[in-house]
Amino acid sequence: MATAGSISRSASISWGQLLIGVLVGVAAALVMAMFAMVAAATYQGTGFFTPLYHIASSLIDPATMMRSMEAAASGDALHSRRGRLPWA
């Protein structure tokens, strides 16, 4: 049985491979975020920016997320922290 200190790794990863992995991970996260935002605005009915407010609620005022959800419940799916978006 291996202990925590006896595991070693002999394979090395180049900086280029690491950079590619990071960029692919960021791209996948952006696609997932856009899917969550579109899903929230369309069939979930909680507002377009609510998923982002949910993630950021530990850093910004948590009431911002609730205002976004309340605006979506009243029919304004594109409500942002600064009010209704100008192009909507």
C-alpha positions in Angstrom: 0.0 0.0 0.0 1.4 3.4 -1.0 1.7 6.2 1.5 1.2 9.8 0.6 4.9 10.6 0.5 6.0 7.7 -1.7 4.1 8.6 -4.9 6.4 10.0 -7.6 5.9 11.0 -11.2 8.6 10.7 -13.8 6.7 12.2 -16.8 7.4 15.8 -17.6 5.0 18.3 -19.2 6.3 21.0 -21.4 5.2 24.7 -21.0 3.5 24.5 -24.4 1.4 21.6 -23.3 0.5 23.3 -20.1 -0.5 26.5 -22.0 -2.7 24.5 -24.4 -4.4 22.8 -21.5 -5.0 26.1 -19.7 -6.4 27.7 -22.9 -8.7 24.8 -23.6 -9.9 24.8 -20.0 -10.7 28.6 -20.2 -12.5 28.1 -23.5 -14.6 25.3 -22.1 -15.5 27.4 -19.0 -16.7 30.2 -21.3 -18.9 27.9 -23.3 -20.3 26.5 -20.1 -21.0 30.0 -18.7 -22.8 31.1 -21.9 -24.9 27.9 -21.8 -25.9 28.6 -18.2 -26.7 32.2 -18.9 -28.9 31.3 -22.0 -30.6 28.5 -20.1 -31.3 30.8 -17.1 -32.8 33.5 -19.4 -34.9 31.2 -21.5 -36.4 28.1 -20.0 -35.4 28.6 -16.3 -36.8 32.1 -16.2 -34.3 33.4 -13.6 -32.6 36.1 -15.7 -29.6 36.2 -18.1 -27.0 37.5 -15.6 -28.3 35.5 -12.6 -25.7 32.7 -13.0 -22.9 35.2 -12.9 -24.4 37.0 -9.9 -24.7 33.6 -8.2 -20.9 33.0 -8.6 -20.0 36.5 -7.6 -22.4 36.8 -4.7 -19.5 36.0 -2.3 -17.7 39.1 -3.5 -20.5 41.6 -4.4 -23.7 42.3 -2.5 -25.8 39.0 -2.4 -28.9 41.1 -2.8 -27.9 41.8 -6.4 -28.6 38.2 -7.4 -32.1 38.5 -5.7 -32.8 41.7 -7.6 -31.9 40.0 -10.9 -34.2 37.1 -10.1 -37.0 39.4 -9.1 -36.7 41.4 -12.3 -36.8 38.2 -14.3 -39.9 37.1 -12.4 -41.6 40.4 -13.4 -40.6 39.8 -17.1 -37.3 41.6 -17.4 -34.9 38.7 -18.3 -32.0 41.1 -19.2 -31.8 43.1 -16.0 -28.2 43.9 -15.0 -26.7 45.4 -11.9 -26.9 48.8 -13.4 -30.4 48.5 -14.6 -31.9 47.4 -17.9 -29.4 46.9 -20.7 -29.5 49.6 -23.4 -29.7 47.3 -26.3 -32.5 45.2 -24.9 
